[in-house]
Amino acid sequence: MEQLSTDEKNILKLLGYGADTARTTAYLAGITGLDTRTVRDIIRRLVIDHGVPIVGVRSGLKPGYYIATDQDELARASGPLKNEIKQLARRNRALIFAQIRTDWLEYLSKGDQYNG
């Protein structure tokens, strides 16, 4: 396993264990001085490259990231990810079959009446 970078260590130290300790991306960025995109990338690396079970919750009373402490917390995190994967697959299919046009606003505004 790769060594943790300084930024990875700092983010990992700030994450709590369990849903009650969730920390938002903005909080983590503010404490570390990193931008939010970098924080999300570090969390992704901690999960994928290092196997840390970090859960991200986007809604509810306590949104943010935390380290899962049991299978229930992991299962609750899995559902939204599955839904996001489905939405990304739909978007990908739409892009694959999309028409290339230069007049989308006009085309969509006129609807079926458009003959161009």
C-alpha positions as CSV (number, residue, x, y, z in Angstrom):
1,M,0.0,0.0,0.0
2,E,1.2,3.5,-0.8
3,Q,2.3,5.9,1.9
4,L,-0.2,8.6,2.8
5,S,0.6,12.1,1.6
6,T,0.6,14.9,4.2
7,D,-2.7,16.2,2.9
8,E,-4.2,12.7,3.1
9,K,-3.1,12.4,6.7
10,N,-4.5,15.8,7.6
11,I,-7.9,15.0,6.1
12,L,-8.0,11.5,7.7
13,K,-7.2,13.1,11.1
14,L,-10.1,15.4,10.7
15,L,-12.7,12.7,9.9
16,G,-14.6,11.2,12.7
17,Y,-16.0,7.7,13.2
18,G,-19.7,7.3,12.7
19,A,-22.5,9.3,11.2
20,D,-22.8,11.7,14.1
21,T,-19.3,13.0,13.3
22,A,-19.8,14.0,9.7
23,R,-17.7,16.9,8.4
24,T,-18.6,18.9,5.3
25,T,-16.2,19.5,2.5
26,A,-16.3,23.2,3.3
27,Y,-15.3,22.5,6.9
28,L,-12.4,20.2,5.8
29,A,-11.3,22.7,3.2
30,G,-11.4,25.6,5.7
31,I,-9.3,23.8,8.3
32,T,-6.7,22.5,5.9
33,G,-6.5,25.5,3.5
34,L,-7.2,23.2,0.5
35,D,-9.9,23.9,-2.0
36,T,-13.1,21.8,-2.0
37,R,-12.2,20.0,-5.2
38,T,-8.9,18.9,-3.7
39,V,-10.6,17.7,-0.5
40,R,-13.0,15.5,-2.6
41,D,-10.1,14.1,-4.6
42,I,-8.2,13.3,-1.4
43,I,-11.3,11.5,0.0
44,R,-11.6,9.6,-3.2
45,R,-8.0,8.5,-3.0
46,L,-8.4,7.5,0.7
47,V,-11.3,5.3,-0.3
48,I,-10.1,3.8,-3.6
49,D,-6.3,3.7,-3.1
50,H,-6.1,3.1,0.7
51,G,-9.4,1.3,1.5
52,V,-10.6,3.7,4.1
53,P,-14.5,3.3,4.4
54,I,-15.3,7.0,4.2
55,V,-19.0,7.6,3.7
56,G,-20.4,10.8,2.1
57,V,-23.9,12.0,3.0
58,R,-25.3,14.8,0.9
59,S,-28.6,15.4,2.7
60,G,-30.2,15.0,6.1
61,L,-29.5,16.4,9.5
62,K,-25.7,15.8,9.3
63,P,-24.4,16.0,5.8
64,G,-20.7,15.4,5.2
65,Y,-18.0,12.8,5.3
66,Y,-17.2,10.3,8.1
67,I,-15.6,6.9,8.5
68,A,-18.1,4.1,8.7
69,T,-18.2,2.1,11.8
70,D,-20.5,-0.7,10.8
71,Q,-22.2,-2.5,7.8
72,D,-25.4,-0.4,8.2
73,E,-23.5,2.8,7.6
74,L,-21.8,1.3,4.6
75,A,-25.1,0.1,3.3
76,R,-26.8,3.5,3.7
77,A,-23.9,5.1,1.7
78,S,-24.2,2.5,-1.1
79,G,-27.8,3.3,-2.1
80,P,-27.2,6.9,-3.2
81,L,-24.0,5.9,-5.0
82,K,-26.0,3.2,-7.0
83,N,-28.6,5.9,-7.9
84,E,-25.8,8.3,-9.0
85,I,-24.2,5.5,-11.2
86,K,-27.6,5.0,-12.9
87,Q,-28.0,8.7,-13.6
88,L,-24.5,8.9,-15.0
89,A,-25.1,5.9,-17.2
90,R,-28.3,7.6,-18.5
91,R,-26.4,10.8,-19.2
92,N,-23.6,8.9,-20.9
93,R,-26.2,7.1,-23.2
94,A,-27.8,10.4,-24.0
95,L,-24.4,11.9,-25.0
96,I,-23.5,8.9,-27.1
97,F,-26.7,9.2,-29.1
98,A,-26.9,13.0,-29.1
99,Q,-27.2,14.9,-32.3
100,I,-24.6,17.5,-33.1
101,R,-26.3,20.8,-33.7
102,T,-25.5,24.5,-33.6
103,D,-29.0,25.7,-33.0
104,W,-30.2,24.0,-29.9
105,L,-32.0,27.0,-28.4
106,E,-34.0,27.6,-31.5
107,Y,-34.6,23.9,-32.1
108,L,-35.9,23.3,-28.5
109,S,-37.9,26.6,-28.4
110,K,-39.9,25.7,-31.6
111,G,-40.3,22.0,-30.7
112,D,-42.1,20.0,-33.4
113,Q,-42.7,23.0,-35.6
114,Y,-39.0,23.2,-36.4
115,N,-38.1,22.2,-39.9
116,G,-34.3,23.1,-39.9
